[in-house]
Amino acid sequence: MGIKAALPTYELGLYALIVSCAIAYSGQEIFESSQESERNYERQFKRLLCWKIVQISETEVVGYVLRVRAHNSQLQRKDREMWHIIVHAFVHLMAIVIVDVFFHFFYILTIPSDLKFVNRLSDWALAGLAYSNLVYDWVKAAVMFGVINTIARLDHLDPPQPPKCITMLYVFAETHFDRGINDWLCKYVYDYIGKDHDNIFKELMATISTFAITTLWLGPCEIVYIWSICNCFGLNFELWVQQFFQLKLFAEKEANMSEATSRRIRSIFGAANFWAIVFYNILALNSLEFALLVAKRIFLTGFPLSTFSIWFITYCGVQLIKERERILAIRDEEKDKEKAE
């Protein structure tokens, strides 16, 4: 079914309300818990902020000189360009505030290292803590990209795309952070070997080759090995599920469904896939012990109440993401039509 399958407005509103309430409830408990051991986490937090002076001479890059008059045509501002630059600057300023709040009031970087304290959190707060760690990592990078991108736009340059937030990922095929490295790996390794990604053996070889290079890039160690193996399995498992549902029996049933019903069913699997992505990335950002604790609490000791309730909330979030993608796809199609005319 196409990405343009729409859902009723009241249904999307209900999803947004459920996700907002879940985030608020989880965030409140994390905040209250962090205040109980504020002094301890403040000391740990200060140890994390080991700022180092960077010598300019070590990072200096000398490029060629451009004559402004030779590129005068490129210095004409587009319509409402300054307005868009101001909006982007304001968004990144708010991101800086969010980073500061996460650092000083929620202690999301130091709480996961205290496993005894984490064990006292509820399943909801623990799931929120795992999710917020990944979102924080993106926000931190988005701030760095955002400041540079805003300055670049003032100089009429077209900056690269910022890293993709974990919230926007619900399939393994889209799991990437650094867009430049991702584009290079896709072009010269993953897509080159995997071709159309419809053959199980070619997909296996493509993913193994891709994550072998990624492991060397990140630096071989136990956590990186586990992270690469899990992500490699995730990409292949996604293809296996896709091939399974393309069997005649399931394909005929989906063809008889409405587009909205098909979207709901696919979002159920997307929600499960999302938490698999979260767990695999926790390994890289936190520790194996913290990832195992979260998995144990959500899937074992919290089963079935915590498991299915968190799954349902994630399903609501995936539906909101799909709706955003649907709107963007329609806008892109309209822009393409305008260019064609």
Helices and strands as residue ranges (DSSP letters): H 9-36, H 38-48, H 56-59, G 69-75, H 81-101, I 102-106, G 111-113, H 115-118, H 123-154, G 166-168, G 172-174, H 179-185, I 186-190, H 191-194, H 200-218, H 222-245, H 248-255, H 259-285, H 288-296, I 297-301, H 305-340
